[in-house]
Amino acid sequence: MGDTLLDRHDALLLDLDGTVYRGAHPVPGAAEAITRAREHGVAVRFVTNNASKAPASVVTHLEDVGVPATGDEVSTSAQAGVQLLAERLRAGQKALVVGTDALAAQVADAGLEPVRTADPDVAGVIQGHSPDTAWPVLAEACLAVRAEAVWVACNEDATLPTERGQLPGNGAMVAALRAATGRAPVVAGKPQTPLLRLAADSAAASRPLVVGDRLDTDIEGAVAADMASLAVLTGVVTPAALLQAPPHQRPGYIAADMAALDAPADDSVVGPDESWHVTVDGPALVATHTRTDTATDGSAIGLLRALCGVAWRSGVTDVRAGDERAEAALAELDPTP
């Protein structure tokens, strides 16, 4: 069988929306995979760029979707952002909060004084998502940032997924302050490394595995932090995006979902698959099946891993089938942009 991903790693740093759940609904099999990880002795950390909720609220939502969790298993970009700010200020200094009351409470817990208006004593600004952020709030932050206050953004996610669709995220508000001040913040959340390092440190992990559904946050953050990563196809990422991923957004493992965690690890490694043959033929990758027996058709996800291995080496991302079995697998994947 070979060792599993749970054998190779001592902590799972799990993205939430698109990986563990989709809004109010659990990702099928995620809760069971997390339970097996804990039984295996692998630490679990739920790592989210969402800075609007306290860890207790994240725990409540996880339990609502059938995933038991504790507060010390949650790592948020708010926690990482507050830590960055506290490292740069003295105890008791004022920090202007652009964000929720939960964020302000974490600022206070770190020994700083949270405020909502700019004055000459404001030494720092911390910015996280809040649906109540409006022009007067940004105006106060603008004054403080222009006055050379330390500016920390919990994350720069341009959009926020909701049941109504993509809405402006914290990054959109950060962009407004960038434009108004000509300055750039220190960023805590993925794809920057502070949040992932905070999560790994909290688990005392030396071999963490980042698991997520977004290349531009989860996987890019893992690459930047020199951590192993597993991309799962339960959320945002598509086969086409994986084929075209630039080097700084390429996972070491690809799987359909988190069930792969306790399967043989080599089965999820990006690269050759014994059931598929992939060659470069001019402007396209050509996939053909290598088996003649019907019992070993080869999986579509195995073909995707093989395609990515060749695409990343060659730069060729267009794909065509060389036989009927490959045609069926490609129809399942739909690797076209």
MARPA-107993 format. One line per 5 residues: their letters; for each residue x, y, z of N, C-alpha, C. Coordinates in steps of 0.001 Angstrom, whole numbers. Atoms other than C-alpha are relative to their C-alpha. Layout:
! MARPA-107993
A) X/Y/Z/X/Y/Z/X/Y/Z; ...
This chain:
! MARPA-107993
MGDTL) 808/-1212/0/0/0/0/847/1271/0; -793/-1210/-92/2751/2512/855/-550/932/1058; 449/-924/-1034/2586/5372/3315/-1068/941/-537; 1080/-914/362/-362/7763/3333/434/1443/261; -275/-1405/-304/-466/11542/3465/-24/241/1500
LDRHD) 31/-136/-1453/-1382/11185/7134/1274/-545/633; -1280/495/-493/1802/9166/7627/1115/1016/-234; -1094/-903/386/3914/11809/5908/-39/1336/736; 147/-1346/-558/2579/14850/7758/-527/-49/1422; 417/-6/-1406/2065/15795/11397/-1086/1022/302
ALLLD) 1113/-934/-185/-570/18490/10881/-656/279/-1342; 756/-446/1167/-3302/19382/8406/-415/1440/214; 426/-1398/-32/-3755/23093/7743/-1095/141/-1040; 1145/131/883/-7249/23047/6279/-654/1334/-286; 886/-1096/396/-8919/25800/4332/-1429/-401/366
LDGTV) 1370/299/-402/-12615/26068/5184/-965/-22/-1181; 1033/-36/1030/-15045/27257/2500/541/-563/-1309; -434/675/1213/-14717/24973/-513/840/-1233/272; -822/1144/-367/-12617/22441/1380/-677/-859/1061; 717/701/-1071/-14445/21524/4599/-1507/151/-165
YRGAH) 1422/-240/250/-17801/23083/3765/-164/955/-1168; 365/-986/1020/-19568/25090/1078/-1141/810/579; 1026/-797/-653/-21442/27862/2848/-561/-732/1209; 666/679/-1116/-23942/26119/5115/-32/-1511/-168; 87/1429/293/-23363/22659/3648/1383/-644/88
PVPGA) -1296/669/-91/-20570/20174/4467/437/-546/-1356; -544/707/1153/-18296/18911/1716/-79/-1488/307; 138/1440/-286/-19141/15194/1454/1340/-648/323; -1190/744/-392/-16585/13049/3265/1020/781/794; -1010/-803/-690/-14699/15971/4835/40/-311/1489
AEAIT) 43/261/-1443/-15876/15339/8402/635/-1346/321; -563/1330/-230/-14961/11656/8135/1521/12/-161; -1447/-81/217/-11508/12485/6764/690/680/1174; -571/-705/-1151/-10880/14899/9631/19/-899/1229; 37/948/-1119/-11951/12285/12166/1122/-1019/-118
RAREH) -1063/984/195/-9546/9761/10655/1381/616/258; -1278/-672/-252/-6727/12312/10802/276/94/1494; -187/-93/-1447/-7284/12895/14490/311/-1369/600; -253/1350/-504/-7412/9151/15132/1413/-463/-330; -1354/337/431/-4097/8887/13299/1056/778/779
GVAVR) -930/-816/-771/-2556/11413/15687/508/1223/-730; -384/-1177/781/-2318/14181/13085/-798/1203/492; 671/-1211/-469/-3096/17668/14386/-809/629/-1123; 868/-665/970/-5880/19581/12653/-85/1481/351; 194/-1433/-162/-5958/23330/12161/-892/499/-1141
FVTNN) 905/-599/977/-8774/25169/10421/494/1422/-253; -728/-1225/314/-7089/28066/8641/-831/836/-966; 898/-804/822/-9252/30875/7317/478/1440/-124; -280/-1412/226/-8639/34277/5774/-1109/902/527; 1116/-791/-513/-11979/35393/7199/391/626/1338
ASKAP) -395/-707/-1221/-11164/38047/9809/-1190/578/738; 1176/-630/-599/-14742/38971/10685/-552/-777/1179; 548/840/-1059/-15425/36064/13070/1067/-391/1006; -875/526/-1033/-13875/35075/16374/94/-1516/-155; -132/1461/104/-12569/31486/16639/-1229/-752/509
ASVVT) 1186/680/-536/-15622/30547/18739/-1120/-53/-1025; 1032/-15/1040/-17911/31562/15865/330/-985/-1110; -425/983/1004/-15871/29479/13435/-299/-1414/493; 290/1307/-588/-16187/26509/15788/-1488/-310/-93; 1451/196/68/-19966/26987/15931/-431/-382/-1409
HLEDV) 381/316/1378/-20236/26987/12145/479/-1386/-397; -504/1339/301/-18037/23901/11865/-904/-1069/621; 872/973/-651/-20211/22063/14372/-1359/-73/-684; 1283/-15/712/-23323/23147/12450/42/-853/-1264; -118/815/1216/-21973/21356/9365/545/-1394/315
GVPAT) -359/1357/-382/-21039/18252/11341/1466/-267/208; -1439/156/-221/-17347/18889/12017/334/481/1410; -378/-432/-1348/-16471/18913/15737/1350/711/-21; -1248/-761/-31/-13762/21455/16531/101/724/1340; -222/-802/-1192/-12237/23408/19390/644/1317/-408
GDEVS) -530/-1319/318/-11150/27029/19532/1484/1/-298; -1440/9/247/-7462/26145/19667/369/-671/-1313; -253/568/1319/-7823/24325/16341/-257/1006/-1123; 347/-1012/998/-8882/27540/14570/1104/1058/-73; -969/-1067/242/-6353/29947/13050/-590/942/-1037
TSAQA) 616/-973/898/-7747/33127/11482/1005/1081/-389; -880/-1092/422/-6164/35971/9576/-73/1166/981; 74/-1026/-1042/-7408/38243/12370/1041/-269/1080; -1006/352/-1001/-5251/36376/14890/1407/308/-513; -1327/-246/566/-2247/36528/12576/251/1493/-177
GVQLL) -151/-1436/171/-2880/40204/11819/263/714/1314; -206/-604/-1320/-3146/41145/15483/1397/-325/511; -1348/364/-420/50/39231/16190/1041/863/-703; -932/-855/743/1860/41157/13428/3/1417/549; 97/-1367/-506/577/44455/14791/633/102/1383
AERLR) -540/-34/-1361/1454/43632/18409/1528/-91/2; -1455/99/93/4998/42740/17342/633/1329/-391; -533/-1261/507/5379/46210/15837/-326/1196/894; 384/-1087/-903/3793/48310/18606/375/-345/1430; -212/213/-1426/4329/48753/22337/-1335/-267/686
AGQKA) 1216/279/-766/1808/47472/24864/-674/1306/390; 784/-1171/-376/-974/49964/25464/-175/1039/-1084; 150/-975/1080/-569/51856/22204/-1352/-171/-694; 1297/8/665/-3682/52764/20227/98/-620/-1389; 100/606/1331/-4668/50714/17183/-1388/257/-544
LVVGT) 1283/-286/634/-7416/51919/14875/-486/-1265/-703; 550/1250/524/-9663/49002/13955/-966/288/-1144; 937/21/1122/-11277/48714/10527/-481/-1444/-97; 472/1370/-47/-13399/45626/11015/-1049/-185/1074; 1080/339/-917/-15762/43875/13379/403/218/1454
DALAA) -273/-67/-1430/-16083/44100/17145/851/-1187/455; -822/1161/-343/-14574/40604/17270/1476/287/-249; -1380/-384/276/-11411/41972/15660/499/976/1060; -383/-963/-1030/-11367/44869/18122/288/-705/1325; -210/731/-1239/-11663/42411/21007/1348/-716/-13
QVADA) -1298/671/84/-8620/40489/19752/1148/998/138; -1001/-1058/-178/-6667/43759/19554/176/300/1486; -61/-265/-1442/-7547/44438/23202/681/-1149/739; -603/1166/-649/-6573/40899/24196/1516/-37/-197; -1440/-30/277/-3142/41534/22659/714/1118/757
GLEPV) -622/-1038/-811/-2557/44424/25052/61/1362/-656; 88/-1297/670/-3309/47253/22613/-1362/621/275; 1269/-697/-225/-6058/49866/22855/-728/179/-1335; 727/-167/1267/-8610/49490/20039/-792/1297/-15; 757/-1245/166/-10061/52771/18756/-625/-7/-1386
RTADP) 697/-70/1287/-12324/53759/15888/221/1328/-719; -252/-1293/647/-11164/57323/15147/1483/309/34; -1412/-363/100/-7826/58743/14100/300/1185/908; -524/-1137/-743/-5904/60977/16487/1510/-131/9; -1467/45/85/-2206/61804/16859/646/-1160/754
DVAGV) -564/1094/-778/-1730/58935/19328/-198/-1379/-635; 220/1298/652/-2877/56182/16942/1312/-473/-626; -1290/510/466/179/54029/16302/-143/-1073/-1073; 183/1076/963/-1340/51295/14174/-1414/-50/-534; 1311/240/615/-4207/50369/11879/-64/-1473/-358
IQGHS) 212/1383/420/-5561/46859/11494/-1313/-73/-761; 1144/-5/905/-7982/46148/8667/-428/-1427/-332; 601/1284/333/-10260/43126/8378/-1393/231/-543; 1308/-164/626/-13543/42490/6621/-1099/268/1017; 1248/-224/-720/-16765/43887/8001/-1016/525/-996
PDTAW) 1019/-528/913/-20041/44452/6132/-380/1439/327; 322/-1371/-399/-20299/47764/7996/1075/1012/-386; -1046/-934/415/-17112/49256/6541/-527/908/-1112; 500/-991/956/-18138/52449/4763/987/1171/-58; -938/-1102/223/-16554/55748/3699/480/637/1300
PVLAE) -512/-619/-1229/-16415/57291/7216/1046/-859/713; -970/897/-632/-14555/54221/8502/1328/64/-749; -1213/-73/804/-12076/54287/5620/670/1360/130; -564/-1344/-155/-11632/58038/6077/865/81/1250; -799/-3/-1226/-10443/57562/9667/1295/-782/-202
ACLAV) -1195/803/257/-8063/54822/8570/964/725/-920; -827/-753/944/-6799/56981/5719/848/1035/733; -732/-1020/-761/-5829/59747/8142/1131/-633/806; -1011/651/-823/-3982/57332/10416/1138/-572/-848; -1031/576/874/-2158/55561/7570/871/1102/-578
RAEAV) -771/-1138/534/-1138/58901/6051/916/605/1060; -821/-514/-1101/223/59875/9477/1080/-1001/423; -1076/975/-186/2619/56887/9237/-285/-1040/1075; 327/1101/-897/734/54498/11527/367/-1323/-674; -245/1352/530/1748/50839/11126/-1325/-549/-510
WVACN) 1253/461/626/-848/49331/8754/102/-1493/-288; 60/1442/204/-1694/45636/8863/-1360/-369/-593; 1237/535/581/-4284/44013/6580/-89/-1479/344; 160/1416/-340/-5677/40697/7767/83/-868/-1250; -129/709/1267/-5993/39596/4136/-290/976/-1128
EDATL) 282/-826/1179/-6265/40968/619/-907/-744/-968; 969/677/861/-9070/38764/-700/-899/1041/-665; 763/-1029/705/-10665/40908/-3389/-1500/-239/88; 1423/317/-50/-13990/39092/-3201/-301/-918/1176; 488/825/-1097/-16050/37310/-574/-1124/-872/-538
PTERG) 1072/852/526/-18102/34250/-1581/-1224/19/912; 1259/53/-742/-21747/34396/-509/-990/-818/-808; 1020/766/712/-24882/32513/-1427/-598/800/-1156; 483/-845/1099/-25781/35486/-3672/1040/164/-1094; -1076/-172/957/-22421/35373/-5443/1192/693/639
QLPGN) -1212/-646/-491/-19049/37095/-5138/-262/1469/300; 185/-1382/-431/-19171/40369/-3184/1351/589/394; -1300/-598/-361/-16420/42897/-2301/534/-553/1318; -650/509/-1198/-13973/41439/192/920/1035/610; -886/-936/-690/-11410/42976/2492/1019/609/-947
GAMVA) -989/-515/930/-8946/43305/-350/-493/1182/-815; 549/-1135/740/-11292/45656/-2192/87/1279/829; -97/-1158/-888/-11345/47971/832/1466/385/228; -1428/-276/-111/-7584/47641/1242/481/753/-1237; -388/-674/1241/-7219/48672/-2404/-409/1468/19
ALRAA) 440/-1398/-103/-9213/51830/-1690/984/811/843; -969/-709/-837/-6813/52785/1102/1361/105/-674; -1244/-89/766/-3817/51937/-1082/-47/1203/-947; 145/-1086/969/-5136/54341/-3711/7/1363/683; 134/-1283/-694/-5863/57063/-1149/1263/416/738
TGRAP) -1169/-322/-824/-2578/56835/758/1334/-179/-715; -1260/307/650/28/55554/-1677/878/-944/800; -737/937/-831/1083/53051/977/-534/-1420/-185; 412/1400/63/903/49267/1198/68/-599/1405; -12/581/-1345/18/47243/4295/900/-1224/103
VVAGK) -523/1326/-284/1751/44319/5903/-1207/-939/9; 1160/889/158/-537/41368/5051/243/-1301/766; -119/1194/-837/-1199/38461/7413/-514/-1262/-676; 698/1176/508/-3492/36130/5467/628/-600/-1242; -451/683/1215/-2920/33683/2650/-231/900/-1216
PQTPL) -1148/877/187/-1084/33764/281/1277/444/722; -1156/-324/-811/1288/35606/2606/163/-1073/1081; -320/1147/-843/2941/33322/5136/-362/116/1481; 205/-40/-1460/2142/34662/8659/-1117/-897/520; 1120/812/-487/-1235/32902/8977/354/-1485/-4
LRLAA) -355/1420/64/56/29515/7825/1062/-350/1035; -1031/274/-1002/3104/29793/10069/-594/16/1410; 691/-28/-1292/881/30743/13024/-711/-1324/253; 733/1260/-140/-1261/27664/12392/943/-1163/246; -955/1094/-174/1726/25336/12044/661/62/1373
DSAAA) -644/-150/-1308/3389/26749/15153/-941/-396/1129; 954/329/-1062/210/26342/17185/-149/-1507/171; 71/1456/-51/298/22621/16350/1371/-625/245; -1377/477/-142/4075/22366/16922/361/-952/-1139; -166/872/1166/4182/20904/13407/1318/284/-719
SRPLV) -1211/-132/810/7388/20273/11493/-225/-463/-1428; 312/524/1335/5736/18549/8500/-1473/260/-336; 1413/-282/257/2430/20358/7879/-365/-203/-1462; 548/112/1344/242/19740/4846/-1137/1007/-126; 1048/-973/267/-1823/22643/3515/-998/-633/-976
VGDRL) 1047/579/849/-5145/21464/2049/-984/1095/-356; 908/-1069/387/-7263/23855/11/-503/-134/-1415; 642/44/1314/-9335/24566/-3056/323/1224/-843; -335/-1204/756/-7788/27858/-4173/1500/37/-242; -1415/-88/329/-4489/28198/-5998/604/1316/458
DTDIE) -562/-1325/-255/-4086/31930/-5375/81/353/1474; -136/-246/-1431/-4414/31704/-1581/623/-1220/681; -454/1192/-720/-4058/28167/-191/1319/-534/-550; -1178/650/581/-1524/26719/-2618/1152/992/-130; -1059/-1002/91/410/29926/-3281/606/277/1383
GAVAA) -502/-200/-1354/654/30448/479/886/-1137/450; -807/1159/-366/1950/26920/971/1361/41/-684; -1265/-90/730/4591/27391/-1729/894/1068/635; -783/-1088/-595/5680/30697/-174/565/-398/1363; -431/425/-1333/5909/29070/3273/826/-1268/-29
DMASL) -762/1235/169/7773/26039/1874/-673/-1161/722; 781/1083/-584/5005/23705/3016/-593/-866/-1106; 650/895/957/3588/20671/1214/-1462/393/-151; 1383/-418/228/164/21193/-336/-767/-1020/-817; 957/859/709/-2856/19224/-1546/-1131/869/-512
AVLTG) 1132/-702/599/-5319/20825/-3972/-1146/-981/-173; 1180/848/137/-8822/19353/-3771/-1001/680/-929; 918/-519/1013/-11472/19728/-6462/-1428/115/542; 1318/-126/-628/-14352/20434/-4062/-483/1444/71; 372/-1402/-107/-14416/24199/-4428/298/765/-1263
VVTPA) -235/-960/1076/-12956/26881/-6683/875/-556/-1118; -987/370/1008/-10027/25249/-8466/-598/-964/-1027; 461/834/1106/-10676/23622/-11858/1188/-713/-635; -1098/646/723/-8644/21180/-13946/737/957/-932; -652/-951/904/-7996/23961/-16472/941/922/762
ALLQA) -853/-885/-799/-6634/26253/-13736/1245/-729/477; -1157/774/-431/-4366/23478/-12462/997/-174/-1139; -903/165/1134/-2946/22830/-15922/786/1276/-284; -618/-1284/326/-2170/26529/-16345/670/667/1198; -530/-613/-1216/-902/27121/-12793/1458/416/-172
PPHQR) -1409/-415/21/2298/29176/-12589/763/-708/1121; -785/749/-991/5168/27725/-10533/-336/309/1450; 249/-359/-1398/4256/29642/-7369/-1406/-397/464; 1333/459/-380/743/28127/-7398/-207/-1486/-304; 96/1412/357/1504/24461/-8071/61/-893/1241
PGYIA) -17/922/-1135/542/21854/-5461/851/-1228/-287; -715/1258/173/2568/18740/-4855/-940/-1173/-172; 1011/1056/69/-602/16661/-4568/-1304/575/-549; 1333/-360/504/-3972/16768/-6353/-921/-1183/275; 976/1062/-262/-7066/14817/-5304/-1399/537/-193
ADMAA) 1388/-407/155/-10775/14851/-5842/-535/612/1287; 497/-484/-1292/-11424/15394/-2119/933/-505/1092; -882/326/-1118/-10001/14796/1343/53/-1489/319; -124/1444/-186/-10597/11047/1170/1405/-478/-342; -1358/370/402/-7111/10976/-375/982/27/1160
LDAPA) -947/-158/-1102/-5556/11765/2998/476/-1326/572; -455/1280/-533/-5505/8154/4147/63/-1090/-1073; -344/911/1095/-4942/6590/722/1517/95/-212; -1438/-102/258/-1389/5866/-495/381/1376/-532; -368/-1368/358/326/9234/-757/460/113/-1442
DDSVV) -511/-71/1369/2024/8415/-4055/-1121/63/-1032; 1122/-49/933/-1406/8046/-5638/-461/1419/-271; 439/-1391/161/-1950/11793/-5202/1096/924/-505; -1122/-830/454/1465/13017/-6349/-203/419/-1450; 68/-481/1384/1460/15174/-9468/1116/-654/-799
GPDES) -1005/660/824/3205/13222/-12205/-574/-1221/-693; 450/1144/805/3031/9974/-14207/-995/-886/721; 977/961/-496/157/7565/-13757/78/-1229/-903; -224/1205/797/539/3941/-14852/-1127/-298/-974; 1127/266/895/-2889/3985/-16502/-44/940/-1200
WHVTV) 93/-1016/1042/-2193/6989/-18728/1372/328/-584; -1212/-437/692/365/8050/-21292/-282/1385/-570; 188/-1383/458/745/11782/-21971/1242/432/-766; -1113/-484/816/2887/13187/-24767/-327/1390/-514; 171/-1311/626/3440/16611/-26302/31/-189/-1504
DGPAL) 89/105/1461/2305/16729/-29926/-279/1402/-531; 161/-1367/476/2942/20228/-31250/-637/878/1064; 610/-941/-938/518/22644/-29537/-896/-655/1047; 944/661/-901/-1324/19992/-27522/648/-1156/747; -307/1220/-718/-954/17322/-24899/-960/-1077/-485
VATHT) 830/1100/457/-2227/13967/-26138/-6/-1084/1073; 153/1000/-1054/-3585/11524/-23554/-544/-1289/-591; 491/1314/422/-3975/7822/-24222/40/-946/1193; 64/995/-1062/-4866/4879/-22021/1036/-1081/-259; -1082/973/172/-2120/2346/-21355/-435/-1431/244
RTDTA) 430/1340/-380/-4220/-643/-20264/-939/-599/-1047; 925/675/905/-6101/-3228/-22282/-1124/-687/750; 1046/674/-769/-8097/-4818/-19451/-998/1029/518; 1054/-930/-392/-11409/-3214/-18544/-41/236/1501; 51/-152/-1450/-10820/-3671/-14806/861/1147/499
TDGSA) -897/-1070/-438/-8171/-960/-14701/-94/1172/-963; 221/-1112/918/-9634/1936/-16605/888/1196/282; -728/-1210/-352/-7648/4550/-14693/-978/1115/296; 925/-1058/-412/-9245/7501/-12977/257/1287/-756; -143/-1311/625/-9892/10913/-14442/955/870/799
IGLLR) -889/-820/-818/-8105/12508/-11494/1450/-442/-172; -1350/478/301/-5092/10279/-12198/511/579/-1312; -377/-621/1269/-5088/11572/-15761/339/1465/210; -289/-1410/-258/-5232/15150/-14457/1387/177/602; -1338/-111/-606/-2160/14592/-12296/1092/-234/-1050
ALCGV) -983/264/1051/-309/13109/-15272/98/1165/-977; 10/-1154/906/-1365/15990/-17519/727/1190/612; -651/-1138/-652/-242/18578/-14969/1516/-174/15; -1439/229/-19/3162/16945/-14676/658/376/-1309; -571/-314/1316/3766/17255/-18414/-216/1463/-353
AWRSG) 295/-1397/319/2075/20648/-18777/954/943/716; -880/-890/-771/4187/22205/-16030/1439/-36/-503; -1356/78/559/7390/20961/-17639/91/633/-1378; -63/-403/1411/6490/21807/-21227/-599/1365/-279; 715/-1247/270/4260/24866/-20921/-1178/-174/-930
VTDVR) 1129/295/888/1692/23173/-23201/-1212/-350/865; 1164/234/-863/-1811/23257/-21707/-1251/-436/-753; 1132/531/755/-4195/22384/-24537/69/-1528/18; 36/1450/-160/-5334/18763/-24297/-948/-617/-1031; 930/766/820/-6817/16228/-26689/168/-1484/302
AGDER) 9/1434/-294/-7703/12553/-26364/587/-794/-1163; -559/866/1019/-5805/9854/-28191/-776/-1292/-169; 846/1188/134/-8410/7134/-27615/-1307/236/757; 1337/-184/-569/-11935/6582/-26362/25/120/1525; -40/-66/-1451/-11016/5995/-22731/500/1375/463
AEAAL) -481/-1335/-332/-9033/9219/-22610/-1080/1043/-289; 1083/-928/327/-11930/10994/-24308/-1047/30/1108; 980/58/-1084/-14292/9797/-21565/537/676/1261; -597/-623/-1192/-11884/10861/-18804/85/1510/-149; -81/-1442/218/-11373/14281/-20368/-1382/639/52
AELDP) 1355/-519/-106/-15145/14732/-20651/-385/181/1456; 276/-104/-1435/-15344/14100/-16921/742/1176/625; -800/-1080/-549/-12554/16588/-16184/-379/1358/-564; 235/-1260/711/-13440/19250/-18777/1155/978/257; -1168/-829/-287/-9915/20740/-18729/131/1207/-895
TP) -84/-1176/862/-10776/23579/-21108/-282/1248/798; 215/-1248/-753/-10616/27186/-19869/-1435/464/-80
